[in-house]
Amino acid sequence: MALALSIAGSMLDANRQIEIHQLQSQLLQDQSTYAEQVGTLTVMSAPSQVATKAGALHLVDPVSVTQVPSTSLDAALPLPKFSGYAPVTSRTNR
């Protein structure tokens, strides 16, 4: 009886060790996948990549910047006045 209990205990312990090994292998695989994804996203968010994408979307540095004067929040603001015009370009034709 003692021998049977000892063998059953050893088998149970071996099964647990196999499960732990499988879980560790899965964890390493998931960590590797995560690291690859982080690397890919890091490259995509690099300043040079962002600048390239912005240029492709015609997002460029402004030619001039106009300081807007401060005003009371209680006062109604007049409508803005534009000088010149901007050509209308369809988003699908850019």
TIDOZA-778983 format. One record per atom (N, C-alpha, C, CB): residue number from 1; atom name; x, y, z. Coordinates in Angstrom, 1 decimal, padded with zeros to 4 digits. Last residue first. Glycine has a CB too. Example, Ala and Ser with C-alpha at 12.3 -4.5 7.8 and 13.67 -1.06 7.14 Angstrom:
BEGIN
PT resi name     px     py     pz
PT    2    N  012.8 -002.2  007.1
PT    2   CA  013.7 -001.1  007.1
PT    2    C  012.9  000.0  007.9
PT    2   CB  014.1 -000.6  005.7
PT    1    N  013.2 -005.7  007.8
PT    1   CA  012.3 -004.5  007.8
PT    1    C  013.2 -003.3  007.8
PT    1   CB  011.3 -004.5  009.0
END
This chain:
BEGIN
PT resi name     px     py     pz
PT   94    N -005.8  064.1 -051.9
PT   94   CA -004.5  064.5 -051.3
PT   94    C -003.4  063.6 -051.6
PT   94   CB -004.6  064.7 -049.8
PT   93    N -008.3  063.4 -052.5
PT   93   CA -007.4  063.7 -053.6
PT   93    C -006.0  064.2 -053.1
PT   93   CB -008.0  064.8 -054.5
PT   92    N -009.8  063.0 -050.3
PT   92   CA -009.5  061.8 -051.1
PT   92    C -008.5  062.1 -052.2
PT   92   CB -010.8  061.2 -051.7
PT   91    N -010.2  065.5 -049.3
PT   91   CA -009.3  064.6 -048.5
PT   91    C -009.0  063.4 -049.4
PT   91   CB -010.0  064.2 -047.2
PT   90    N -010.1  068.2 -051.6
PT   90   CA -010.8  067.0 -051.1
PT   90    C -009.8  066.1 -050.3
PT   90   CB -011.5  066.3 -052.2
PT   89    N -009.3  071.4 -050.8
PT   89   CA -008.8  070.2 -051.4
PT   89    C -009.5  069.0 -050.8
PT   89   CB -007.3  070.1 -051.2
PT   88    N -009.6  074.8 -051.4
PT   88   CA -010.3  073.6 -050.9
PT   88    C -009.8  072.4 -051.6
PT   88   CB -011.9  073.8 -051.0
PT   87    N -007.1  077.2 -050.7
PT   87   CA -007.8  076.3 -051.7
PT   87    C -008.4  075.1 -051.0
PT   87   CB -006.9  075.9 -052.8
PT   86    N -007.6  079.9 -048.7
PT   86   CA -007.0  078.6 -048.7
PT   86    C -007.8  077.8 -049.7
PT   86   CB -006.9  077.9 -047.3
PT   85    N -007.0  083.4 -049.0
PT   85   CA -007.9  082.2 -049.0
PT   85    C -007.0  081.0 -049.0
PT   85   CB -008.9  082.3 -050.2
PT   84    N -006.6  086.6 -047.4
PT   84   CA -006.3  085.6 -048.4
PT   84    C -007.3  084.5 -048.4
PT   84   CB -004.9  085.1 -048.3
PT   83    N -007.3  086.8 -044.0
PT   83   CA -006.7  087.5 -045.1
PT   83    C -006.3  086.4 -046.1
PT   83   CB -005.5  088.3 -044.7
PT   82    N -010.3  086.7 -042.0
PT   82   CA -009.2  085.9 -042.7
PT   82    C -008.6  086.8 -043.8
PT   82   CB -009.7  084.6 -043.3
PT   81    N -011.5  087.3 -038.9
PT   81   CA -011.3  087.8 -040.2
PT   81    C -010.1  087.2 -040.9
PT   81   CB -011.1  089.4 -040.2
PT   80    N -013.9  085.8 -036.7
PT   80   CA -012.6  086.0 -037.2
PT   80    C -012.5  086.5 -038.6
PT   80   CB -011.8  084.6 -037.2
PT   79    N -016.4  087.6 -035.0
PT   79   CA -016.1  086.6 -035.9
PT   79    C -014.7  086.8 -036.4
PT   79   CB -017.1  086.5 -037.1
PT   78    N -015.8  088.7 -031.6
PT   78   CA -016.2  088.9 -032.9
PT   78    C -015.8  087.7 -033.8
PT   78   CB -015.7  090.2 -033.5
PT   77    N -016.9  087.3 -028.4
PT   77   CA -015.8  087.5 -029.4
PT   77    C -016.4  087.8 -030.8
PT   77   CB -014.8  086.4 -029.4
PT   76    N -018.3  088.7 -025.6
PT   76   CA -018.5  087.9 -026.8
PT   76    C -017.5  088.3 -027.8
PT   76   CB -020.0  088.1 -027.4
PT   75    N -016.9  088.5 -022.3
PT   75   CA -017.2  089.3 -023.5
PT   75    C -017.4  088.3 -024.7
PT   75   CB -016.0  090.3 -023.8
PT   74    N -016.2  086.9 -020.2
PT   74   CA -017.6  087.4 -020.2
PT   74    C -017.9  088.1 -021.5
PT   74   CB -017.8  088.4 -019.1
PT   73    N -013.6  086.4 -020.4
PT   73   CA -014.5  085.3 -020.8
PT   73    C -015.9  085.7 -020.8
PT   73   CB -014.3  084.1 -019.8
PT   72    N -011.6  089.0 -021.8
PT   72   CA -012.4  088.5 -020.7
PT   72    C -013.3  087.4 -021.2
PT   72   CB -013.3  089.7 -020.1
PT   71    N -008.6  088.1 -023.6
PT   71   CA -009.9  088.8 -023.5
PT   71    C -010.7  088.2 -022.3
PT   71   CB -010.7  088.7 -024.8
PT   70    N -005.4  088.3 -025.2
PT   70   CA -006.3  087.8 -024.2
PT   70    C -007.6  088.7 -024.1
PT   70   CB -005.6  087.7 -022.8
PT   69    N -004.8  088.0 -028.7
PT   69   CA -004.8  088.8 -027.5
PT   69    C -005.8  088.2 -026.5
PT   69   CB -005.2  090.2 -027.7
PT   68    N -002.9  085.6 -030.3
PT   68   CA -004.3  086.0 -030.1
PT   68    C -004.3  086.8 -028.7
PT   68   CB -005.3  084.8 -030.0
PT   67    N -000.3  085.9 -032.5
PT   67   CA -000.6  085.9 -031.1
PT   67    C -002.1  086.4 -031.0
PT   67   CB  000.4  086.7 -030.3
PT   66    N  000.2  083.9 -035.3
PT   66   CA -000.4  085.1 -034.8
PT   66    C -000.8  085.0 -033.4
PT   66   CB -001.6  085.6 -035.7
PT   65    N  002.8  082.7 -037.2
PT   65   CA  002.0  082.4 -036.0
PT   65    C  001.5  083.8 -035.5
PT   65   CB  002.8  081.7 -034.9
PT   64    N  003.5  081.4 -040.5
PT   64   CA  003.5  082.4 -039.5
PT   64    C  002.6  082.1 -038.3
PT   64   CB  003.1  083.8 -040.1
PT   63    N  003.6  078.9 -041.6
PT   63   CA  004.5  079.9 -042.1
PT   63    C  004.6  081.1 -041.1
PT   63   CB  003.9  080.4 -043.5
PT   62    N  003.8  075.8 -039.7
PT   62   CA  003.1  077.0 -040.1
PT   62    C  004.1  078.1 -040.6
PT   62   CB  002.2  077.6 -039.0
PT   61    N  004.9  072.7 -040.9
PT   61   CA  005.1  073.8 -040.0
PT   61    C  004.4  075.0 -040.5
PT   61   CB  006.6  074.1 -039.7
PT   60    N  002.3  070.5 -042.2
PT   60   CA  003.6  071.1 -042.2
PT   60    C  003.7  072.2 -041.2
PT   60   CB  003.9  071.7 -043.6
PT   59    N  000.7  067.9 -043.4
PT   59   CA  000.7  068.6 -042.2
PT   59    C  002.1  069.2 -042.0
PT   59   CB  000.4  067.7 -040.9
PT   58    N  000.2  066.3 -045.6
PT   58   CA  000.3  067.7 -045.8
PT   58    C  000.2  068.5 -044.5
PT   58   CB -000.8  068.2 -046.8
PT   57    N  000.6  063.7 -045.1
PT   57   CA -000.8  064.2 -044.9
PT   57    C -000.8  065.7 -045.1
PT   57   CB -001.3  063.8 -043.6
PT   56    N  003.3  063.4 -045.4
PT   56   CA  002.4  062.7 -046.4
PT   56    C  001.0  063.2 -046.3
PT   56   CB  002.5  061.2 -046.2
PT   55    N  004.1  064.7 -043.1
PT   55   CA  004.4  065.3 -044.4
PT   55    C  003.5  064.7 -045.5
PT   55   CB  005.8  065.2 -044.8
PT   54    N  003.3  062.8 -041.2
PT   54   CA  002.7  064.2 -041.2
PT   54    C  002.9  064.8 -042.6
PT   54   CB  003.3  065.0 -040.1
PT   53    N  005.1  060.7 -041.9
PT   53   CA  003.6  060.5 -042.0
PT   53    C  002.9  061.9 -042.1
PT   53   CB  003.0  059.7 -040.9
PT   52    N  007.5  062.0 -041.2
PT   52   CA  007.3  061.4 -042.6
PT   52    C  005.8  061.3 -042.8
PT   52   CB  008.0  060.1 -042.8
PT   51    N  007.2  062.5 -038.5
PT   51   CA  007.4  063.6 -039.4
PT   51    C  007.1  063.1 -040.9
PT   51   CB  008.8  064.1 -039.3
PT   50    N  007.0  059.8 -037.5
PT   50   CA  005.9  060.7 -037.4
PT   50    C  006.0  061.9 -038.3
PT   50   CB  005.8  061.3 -035.9
PT   49    N  009.5  058.9 -038.2
PT   49   CA  008.4  058.3 -038.8
PT   49    C  007.2  059.2 -038.7
PT   49   CB  008.1  056.9 -038.1
PT   48    N  011.1  060.6 -036.6
PT   48   CA  011.3  060.6 -038.0
PT   48    C  010.1  060.0 -038.7
PT   48   CB  012.6  059.9 -038.4
PT   47    N  010.2  059.9 -033.9
PT   47   CA  010.0  061.2 -034.5
PT   47    C  010.2  061.3 -036.0
PT   47   CB  010.9  062.2 -033.9
PT   46    N  008.6  056.7 -033.7
PT   46   CA  009.9  057.5 -033.7
PT   46    C  009.6  058.8 -034.4
PT   46   CB  011.0  056.8 -034.5
PT   45    N  006.5  055.0 -033.8
PT   45   CA  006.3  056.2 -033.1
PT   45    C  007.6  057.1 -033.0
PT   45   CB  005.8  056.0 -031.8
PT   44    N  007.5  052.7 -035.0
PT   44   CA  006.5  053.4 -035.7
PT   44    C  006.3  054.8 -035.1
PT   44   CB  005.2  052.7 -035.7
PT   43    N  009.3  051.8 -033.1
PT   43   CA  009.8  052.2 -034.4
PT   43    C  008.8  053.1 -035.1
PT   43   CB  010.2  051.0 -035.3
PT   42    N  007.4  051.1 -031.1
PT   42   CA  008.5  052.1 -030.8
PT   42    C  009.1  052.6 -032.1
PT   42   CB  009.6  051.5 -030.0
PT   41    N  006.0  049.0 -032.4
PT   41   CA  005.3  050.3 -032.1
PT   41    C  006.3  051.4 -031.7
PT   41   CB  004.4  050.1 -030.9
PT   40    N  008.0  047.1 -032.5
PT   40   CA  007.4  047.6 -033.7
PT   40    C  006.7  048.9 -033.5
PT   40   CB  006.3  046.5 -034.2
PT   39    N  008.6  046.7 -029.7
PT   39   CA  009.6  047.2 -030.7
PT   39    C  009.0  047.7 -031.9
PT   39   CB  010.5  046.0 -031.0
PT   38    N  006.1  045.7 -028.8
PT   38   CA  006.6  047.0 -028.3
PT   38    C  007.7  047.5 -029.2
PT   38   CB  007.2  046.8 -026.9
PT   37    N  006.1  043.3 -030.3
PT   37   CA  005.1  044.3 -030.5
PT   37    C  005.5  045.7 -030.0
PT   37   CB  003.7  043.9 -029.9
PT   36    N  008.3  042.0 -029.2
PT   36   CA  008.3  042.3 -030.6
PT   36    C  007.3  043.4 -030.9
PT   36   CB  007.9  041.0 -031.4
PT   35    N  007.4  041.7 -026.5
PT   35   CA  008.6  042.5 -026.8
PT   35    C  008.6  042.9 -028.3
PT   35   CB  009.8  041.7 -026.4
PT   34    N  005.2  040.0 -026.9
PT   34   CA  005.0  041.3 -026.4
PT   34    C  006.2  042.2 -026.7
PT   34   CB  004.7  041.3 -024.9
PT   33    N  006.5  037.7 -027.8
PT   33   CA  005.5  038.3 -028.7
PT   33    C  005.3  039.8 -028.2
PT   33   CB  004.2  037.6 -028.7
PT   32    N  007.9  037.1 -025.4
PT   32   CA  008.6  037.4 -026.7
PT   32    C  007.7  038.1 -027.7
PT   32   CB  009.2  036.1 -027.3
PT   31    N  005.9  036.6 -023.6
PT   31   CA  006.8  037.8 -023.4
PT   31    C  007.5  038.1 -024.6
PT   31   CB  007.8  037.4 -022.3
PT   30    N  004.8  034.3 -024.8
PT   30   CA  004.0  035.5 -024.7
PT   30    C  004.9  036.8 -024.5
PT   30   CB  002.9  035.4 -023.6
PT   29    N  007.0  032.6 -024.4
PT   29   CA  006.5  032.9 -025.8
PT   29    C  005.7  034.1 -025.8
PT   29   CB  005.6  031.7 -026.3
PT   28    N  007.1  032.5 -021.6
PT   28   CA  008.3  033.0 -022.4
PT   28    C  007.8  033.4 -023.9
PT   28   CB  009.4  032.0 -022.5
PT   27    N  004.6  031.4 -021.1
PT   27   CA  005.0  032.7 -020.6
PT   27    C  006.1  033.3 -021.4
PT   27   CB  005.3  032.6 -019.1
PT   26    N  005.0  028.8 -022.2
PT   26   CA  003.9  029.7 -022.8
PT   26    C  004.2  031.2 -022.3
PT   26   CB  002.5  029.3 -022.3
PT   25    N  007.0  027.8 -020.5
PT   25   CA  007.2  028.0 -022.0
PT   25    C  006.2  028.9 -022.6
PT   25   CB  007.1  026.6 -022.7
PT   24    N  005.6  027.8 -018.1
PT   24   CA  006.8  028.7 -018.3
PT   24    C  007.1  028.9 -019.7
PT   24   CB  008.0  028.0 -017.5
PT   23    N  003.6  025.9 -018.7
PT   23   CA  003.2  027.3 -018.4
PT   23    C  004.4  028.2 -018.5
PT   23   CB  002.7  027.4 -017.0
PT   22    N  005.2  023.6 -019.0
PT   22   CA  004.4  024.1 -020.1
PT   22    C  004.0  025.6 -019.9
PT   22   CB  003.2  023.2 -020.3
PT   21    N  006.3  023.4 -016.4
PT   21   CA  007.2  023.6 -017.6
PT   21    C  006.4  024.2 -018.8
PT   21   CB  007.9  022.3 -017.9
PT   20    N  004.0  023.0 -014.9
PT   20   CA  004.8  024.2 -014.7
PT   20    C  005.7  024.5 -015.8
PT   20   CB  005.6  024.0 -013.4
PT   19    N  003.2  020.5 -016.0
PT   19   CA  002.4  021.6 -016.2
PT   19    C  003.1  022.9 -016.0
PT   19   CB  001.2  021.5 -015.2
PT   18    N  005.4  018.9 -015.2
PT   18   CA  005.2  019.1 -016.6
PT   18    C  004.3  020.3 -016.9
PT   18   CB  004.5  017.8 -017.2
PT   17    N  005.0  019.1 -012.4
PT   17   CA  006.3  019.6 -013.0
PT   17    C  006.1  019.9 -014.5
PT   17   CB  007.4  018.7 -012.7
PT   16    N  002.6  017.7 -012.2
PT   16   CA  002.7  019.2 -011.8
PT   16    C  003.9  019.8 -012.4
PT   16   CB  002.7  019.3 -010.3
PT   15    N  003.4  015.1 -012.9
PT   15   CA  002.4  015.9 -013.8
PT   15    C  002.4  017.4 -013.4
PT   15   CB  001.0  015.3 -013.5
PT   14    N  005.2  014.6 -010.8
PT   14   CA  005.7  014.7 -012.2
PT   14    C  004.7  015.4 -013.1
PT   14   CB  006.0  013.3 -012.8
PT   13    N  003.4  014.5 -008.7
PT   13   CA  004.4  015.5 -008.7
PT   13    C  005.0  015.6 -010.1
PT   13   CB  005.5  015.1 -007.7
PT   12    N  001.9  012.2 -009.5
PT   12   CA  001.2  013.5 -009.4
PT   12    C  002.2  014.6 -009.4
PT   12   CB  000.4  013.5 -008.0
PT   11    N  003.9  010.3 -009.4
PT   11   CA  003.3  010.6 -010.7
PT   11    C  002.6  011.9 -010.6
PT   11   CB  002.2  009.5 -011.0
PT   10    N  004.5  010.3 -006.7
PT   10   CA  005.5  010.7 -007.6
PT   10    C  004.9  011.0 -009.0
PT   10   CB  006.5  009.5 -007.8
PT    9    N  002.0  009.4 -005.6
PT    9   CA  002.5  010.8 -005.3
PT    9    C  003.6  011.2 -006.3
PT    9   CB  003.1  010.8 -003.9
PT    8    N  002.0  006.8 -006.7
PT    8   CA  000.9  007.8 -007.1
PT    8    C  001.4  009.2 -006.8
PT    8   CB -000.4  007.5 -006.3
PT    7    N  004.2  005.8 -005.4
PT    7   CA  004.2  005.9 -006.8
PT    7    C  003.2  006.9 -007.3
PT    7   CB  004.0  004.5 -007.5
PT    6    N  003.3  005.9 -002.7
PT    6   CA  004.5  006.6 -003.1
PT    6    C  004.6  006.8 -004.6
PT    6   CB  005.8  005.8 -002.6
PT    5    N  001.0  004.3 -002.8
PT    5   CA  000.9  005.7 -002.5
PT    5    C  002.1  006.5 -002.9
PT    5   CB  000.6  005.8 -001.0
PT    4    N  002.3  001.8 -003.4
PT    4   CA  001.4  002.4 -004.3
PT    4    C  001.1  003.9 -004.1
PT    4   CB  000.0  001.6 -004.2
PT    3    N  003.9  001.5 -001.1
PT    3   CA  004.5  001.6 -002.4
PT    3    C  003.6  002.2 -003.4
PT    3   CB  005.0  000.3 -002.9
PT    2    N  001.9  001.2  000.8
PT    2   CA  002.8  002.4  000.9
PT    2    C  003.5  002.6 -000.4
PT    2   CB  003.9  002.2  002.0
PT    1    N  000.8 -001.2  000.0
PT    1   CA  000.0  000.0  000.0
PT    1    C  000.9  001.3  000.0
PT    1   CB -000.9  000.0  001.2
END
